[in-house]
Amino acid sequence: MAAIHSASTKPELQLRSSLWHRGFRYRVNDKRLLGRPDIVLPKYRTVIFVHGCFWHGHKDCKYYTVPQTNTEFWMAKVARNQERDQEVWRKLEAKGWSVVIVWECQLKKANLDDTVARVSAEIVRNGEAYRAAQEERRKAREEYRQERKVRKKREQSLLEEVKSL
């Protein structure tokens, strides 16, 4: 297992290349985020994990089979990977990130174009939702500032009235 690398795998490179050619700019394996997502698109507040079907237990996939030897170990290992994945996704989503999962089998030649189109659409959709939420927060802050100004003027006028009495 020491020969298995976790970064810049062939499926990741395929997806990154396709996204780059579509104009998306990203960071790779950002250590500042939990789980070190494979692709991070800060502008769209989206992270992408490219999962290997074998290592993450892709159900109903021909690339996920439990080895015949040491079966208990492998089943426990894959189950723990899946638990950790769920935990990381929940925490990232709680921090406002949208999580996209791409499976290794979805990046095979036959499915690559459809998968990249789906992921691109999801990235754009996430970006629009993020910008809308940002705009909503900006408007709320501006309303609050205006409200504070009005309140402050009212307080000053009351203080002046009290002083004049």
N, C-alpha and C positions, 0 to 999 in steps of 0.2 A: 504494500500500500504506500510505501514511501515514494514510489515513482509516480504516484497520482498527484497531479498539481491541481490547485484550486483556483488559479487565476490564469487568464488568457488561454482558455481551452479552445479547441477548434470551433465548437458551436458558438462560444462567446465572440470569437474573432469574426465569424460569419455575420452575426447579428450586428456587432459594432460597425463593421464595414458597411453593411447595408444602411444602417441608420445614419452614418456619416455622409454617405452619398445622397441621402434624402435631406441633408442640411441640418441634422440634429447634432449639437455639440454636447459633450458629456464628460464626466469624470469616471475613472475606472477604479474599482475597489477602494472607495473613500473610507479611510480608517476612522473618520469622525462619526460615521453612522454605524449604528448597531448592525451586526451581521455582515459588515463590509460588502454592500451590494455590488454586483458585477458591473452594473452601469448606473450612474447617477446623473439625472438631468435636473439640476437645480432650478433652471428657468421654468420648468414645467412642474416642479415639486414632485418628481416621479423617480422611483428606483426600479430597476429591473434585475431580477434574479434569473440566471440561466441554470436550470437544474438538469443534472444528468439523470436519466430515467432509472438507471441501476442504483445510484447512491441515494436518491431521494424517494424511491419506491413509487414510480408512476404506475398507477393502477391501470389494468387492461392495456398495457403497452407490451409489445413484443420484445422490447429491449430490457424489460425488468423481469428477471427470473431469479429466484432464490437459489443460490448454489447448493449442490447436492451434499457437499461436505461442510461440516460445521454450521449446519442450518440454523441452529438456535442463536449462535453468535450473530450471523448476518441479519436475521429477522430483528433481533434486538437493536442492532446497529442502525438499520434502516428506520425502525420505529423511533429511535432517539433522534435521528436526523429530522424526521417529520415533525416531531414535537418541538424541536428547536426552531424549525422553520416557522411553525405557527406562532410561537412566542415572539420571534423577531418581527414577523409581519404585523402582529397586533401592536407591538411597541412603536414601530415606525408609523403605522396609521394613526396611533394616538398622538404622535408628534406632528401630524399634518402631512405626511408623505403618502402618496399613492403608490401601491405596490403592484408590479406587473410580474407575473411568473411565465417564463417561457421554458418549455421542456425541450430536451435534446432532440427528441424524435420530431418535433415541430420544425426543426431547422434542417432537416434532410432536404435534398434537392427538390423533391416533389412538392413539399409544403413550404419551402422557404419564402417565396413571394407572398403567399397568402398570410403567413405568419408575420412577416415584416409589415405588410399593409395593416394588419390588425393591431400590431404593437404601435405603429405610427399613429393610427387613428386614436388609440387609447391615450397616447402621450399628449396629443393635441387636445383631446377632450379634458384630460387632467389639467393641462395648462390653462385652458379657458376657465375651468372651475376655480383654479387657484387665483387667477387674476380677478375673477368676479368677487371672490371672498376678500381679496386684498382691497378692492375698491369699496366694498361694503364696510370694511373696518375703517378705511380712510374717511368715508362719509360719517360714520359714527363718531370718530375722533373729532372731526370738524364741527359736528353738531354739539358735542360736549364742550368744545372750546368756546363756541358762540354762547352757549348756555352759561358758562362760567363768566364771560364778559358781561352779559346782561345782569347776572347775579351780583357781580362786583360793582357795577354802576348803581344798582339799586341799593346796595349796602352803603356806598359812598354818599348817595343822596340822603339816606336815612341818618347817617352820621352828621351830615351837614345840618339837617333839620333839628337834630337833638342839640347840636352846638349853638344854633341860633336861638333856641328857647331859653 
